[in-house]
Amino acid sequence: MDKLTHYRQIVQQLLREYAAIDSGDDDVKTQIIFDTERDHYQLVNVGWKNQHRIYGCFLHIDIQDGKVWLQHNGTENEVAEDLVNLGIFKHDIVIGFHSPFKRQFTDYAVG
């Protein structure tokens, strides 16, 4: 299996695992969004709580030029570490929500 296919499978597996975590709120659902043609992957909360609309992306991962870009992590978890534990090399993960200057000080790719 080629690297891109492998990375797609890992990202999709991870997002399915996060989506399966029960929030305990029946009125707010987690939607899994996979754009496998353009390699955009997101988890979005959609619903209502106390008569307020809930909508927002809490996890966004892209695959660009052979690298896995963690664009947004609205969880309390170390998603990049989860990706490494599932088989993605640190040098292929970019913490996209860090500035390019800050990325050089991490164990991950700069871009």
Residue, then its C-alpha position, 0 to 999 in steps of 0.5 A: m500500500d502506498k503512503l498516501t492511501h495508508y495516511r488516508q486510512i489512518v486519518q479516517q480511522l482516527l476521526r471515526e474513533y473521535a466521532a464515536i465518543d459519546s458527548g452525552d447530549d442527544d441534541v448535538k450530533t457529531q458529523i464526519i466530513f471526508d472529502t477523499e478527492r481533495d483530502h480534507y477531513q473534519l469533525v463538526n458538531v451540529g445541533w441545539k443546546n439550551q435554545h442556542r445553535i451549536y455549529g462548529c468544526f472541532l477537528h480538521i486534518d488535510i493531506q497536502d503534498g504527502k504531509v498530514w496537516l493538523q489544521h485545527n484541534g479543538t479537543e483536549n487530546e494530542v491529536a498529532e501524537d495519536l496520528v504518530n501512534l497509528g503509524i504516521f511519521k512525525h516528519d510527515i505531520v505539520i501542526g498547521f495551526h502553529s505559525p511557520f516560525k513556531r513549527q521549527f521548535t516542534d518535533y514535527a514537520v515545518g511545512 
